Amino acid sequence: MALIDNLIGATGSFIAGTDSQATLASPLEWLKKTGGYAAVNRIIGFSIPFAPRNGFSVEEIKPGYVRARIKLKGNKNHFGSLYAGAYFLVAEIPGGVLTLFDLGPAYTPILKEMTLQFLQPANSDVTVEFSLTKQDVASILADADATGRAKFSLEGQLRDEQGNHVATSIAHYRVRKKGFKQTA
């Protein structure tokens, strides 16, 4: 786990210094950005091999923000639309990614509960975005540093490629600080 923690820390620092809006008009910045996202997806694949096998990928990450995608290909149900499990996959992993990169590898995110409300079938890839404000991050860190754990929730709107709101997720997380020792 120390290797993964070091990779997460180094990748998070690297990505924080990239321009998330970089295009090919700035080839070096674009390469740094896409290389950073590739590293994030490799770390996820190493930690959760199920994710890349099912077409999950992080498309953008910056302090306080993550956007992820799940592909329809390989994840169709018997109606030809996105399988329910794929919705859960794309809605759950980004919360952990956001937590790890915003709080750092000294804090472990744990999903405690998640609900999905399905609004309409998705017949294409689906994306979701999550964000935490600087105040949210500071509050989570303060609680975890004081007590060894902190709670937070993320709500996401899952959208198909046409921008239709196809589902809403609400995920409740707990963060644990590694090596926390209660002081008297």
SVG drawing of the C-alpha trace seen along z (x, -y; Angstrom):
<svg xmlns="http://www.w3.org/2000/svg" viewBox="-37 -27 43 36">
<polyline fill="none" stroke="black" stroke-width="0.4" points="0.0,0.0 2.9,-2.4 3.7,-2.3 0.1,-3.1 0.0,-5.9 3.2,-7.4 1.8,-7.1 -1.4,-8.8 0.5,-11.6 2.9,-12.2 0.1,-12.0 -2.1,-14.3 0.7,-16.9 1.4,-16.5 -2.2,-16.9 -2.7,-19.9 -0.1,-21.7 -1.6,-21.0 -4.1,-23.1 -7.3,-21.1 -8.4,-23.3 -5.2,-22.7 -5.7,-21.8 -3.4,-20.8 -2.8,-24.5 -0.5,-24.1 1.0,-20.7 3.2,-20.4 0.4,-21.4 -2.0,-19.1 0.5,-16.2 0.9,-16.9 -2.8,-16.9 -3.5,-13.7 -0.5,-12.0 -1.8,-12.9 -5.3,-11.5 -3.7,-8.3 -1.8,-7.9 -4.9,-8.3 -6.7,-5.7 -3.8,-3.3 -3.8,-3.7 -7.5,-3.0 -7.0,0.0 -4.3,1.3 -6.4,0.8 -9.8,1.8 -9.2,4.0 -13.0,4.3 -13.2,0.6 -11.2,0.4 -12.5,3.8 -15.9,2.3 -15.0,-0.9 -14.7,-3.3 -12.3,-6.2 -11.7,-9.6 -11.9,-12.3 -11.0,-15.3 -9.7,-15.9 -8.6,-19.1 -8.7,-20.3 -12.2,-19.8 -13.6,-18.4 -13.8,-15.1 -15.6,-14.0 -15.8,-10.3 -17.3,-8.2 -18.6,-4.7 -18.9,-3.2 -22.1,-1.7 -20.1,0.8 -19.7,3.9 -22.3,2.7 -25.6,3.1 -28.6,4.7 -31.2,7.0 -32.9,3.8 -29.7,2.5 -29.4,-0.4 -26.8,-0.9 -26.8,1.9 -27.7,0.7 -24.4,1.9 -22.5,-0.3 -24.4,-3.3 -23.3,-2.4 -19.7,-1.9 -19.4,-5.4 -21.2,-7.0 -19.1,-5.4 -15.5,-5.4 -15.1,-9.2 -15.9,-9.9 -12.9,-7.9 -10.8,-9.4 -11.8,-13.0 -11.1,-12.2 -7.7,-10.6 -6.5,-13.4 -7.9,-16.3 -7.1,-14.9 -4.1,-12.8 -3.2,-9.2 -3.1,-9.5 -6.9,-9.4 -8.9,-6.3 -12.3,-6.9 -15.0,-4.2 -18.4,-4.1 -21.0,-3.7 -24.2,-3.9 -25.3,-4.9 -28.6,-5.3 -29.4,-5.8 -32.6,-7.2 -33.1,-6.1 -34.8,-8.7 -34.6,-7.3 -32.6,-4.7 -29.2,-5.7 -28.4,-4.5 -24.9,-5.9 -21.9,-6.4 -22.7,-8.1 -20.7,-10.8 -20.9,-12.1 -19.3,-15.1 -18.6,-15.6 -17.1,-18.5 -16.0,-19.5 -15.5,-23.1 -12.3,-24.2 -14.5,-24.6 -15.8,-21.0 -12.2,-19.7 -11.0,-21.8 -14.0,-20.5 -13.3,-16.9 -9.6,-17.3 -10.3,-19.0 -12.8,-16.2 -10.5,-13.4 -7.4,-15.0 -9.3,-15.5 -11.2,-12.2 -9.6,-9.9 -12.7,-9.9 -15.0,-12.3 -18.3,-11.9 -19.3,-13.6 -21.8,-13.1 -21.7,-13.6 -24.6,-14.0 -24.2,-13.5 -26.2,-13.9 -25.5,-11.1 -25.9,-12.3 -25.9,-10.6 -24.0,-11.9 -26.9,-14.1 -26.8,-15.8 -30.0,-14.1 -30.2,-13.6 -30.6,-9.8 -30.0,-9.2 -29.1,-10.9 -26.7,-9.3 -26.3,-10.1 -23.2,-8.6 -22.3,-8.8 -18.6,-8.3 -16.5,-8.1 -12.9,-9.0 -10.4,-7.4 -7.1,-8.9 -4.4,-6.3 -2.4,-5.7 -4.7,-7.9 -4.0,-7.7 -6.4,-9.3 -4.6,-11.6 -5.7,-12.0"/>
</svg>
